[in-house]
Amino acid sequence: MRTLRTAAIVLSAALSSTSVPAQVPQDQSGATETEERRHAPKTDLMWNLIGALGLIGLSGLWRRSDNDGYTDDPI
């Protein structure tokens, strides 16, 4: 009975509400920020290389362990 009542409440709430757009367009004269980025020159390679170098640099922070997996690693 409790499940039926909960399902009825959820169903009535879903049917009584209307969908609302995420963003209401205010001015249609200019391009959106996403369209501007799509038409901009592609500089992804540079940023991807910088990010890859940063991730490689983080590997130097990895502490080597002599733990064999059977004993606890000291902190």
Helices and strands as residue ranges (DSSP letters): H 2-16, H 33-39, H 44-58, G 59-61
